[in-house]
Amino acid sequence: MRQVVFHPGEDRYWVAECPSLPGCISQGKTKEKALENIKEAIQVYIDTLKEDKLPVPEENFETYVMAV
């Protein structure tokens, strides 16, 4: 299980990032497509770490939403 953060990009596409995997970012024209793309990006990222015999970062997250 991985946390994914979505935000609208300047090009009107949705950007999806996985904070526990540095640099693991994708996008899509819709949130659904961005979710599909980030799932694939996460899997490729983890597979590549394993192939290179590198440690896979654990997922440790807390989420807070606040009004400012």
C-alpha positions, 0 to 999 in steps of 0.5 A: 500500500502506498500513499499517492498525492494528487494535484492539478498541473499547470497543463490541466493534467492531474499530477500524481506523486508517491512521497515514499518513493522519491521521484515517482511521479506520473500524470493523466488527463483525468484523476482516474488516468493519473491513478492508473499511471501512478500505479504502473509507475510505482510497480516499475519503480519497485521492480527496478529497485529489486532488480538492482538489489536496492532496498525498497523504502517502507511506506510510513505516512500520516495525512493531515488536512487543515484549513488555513 
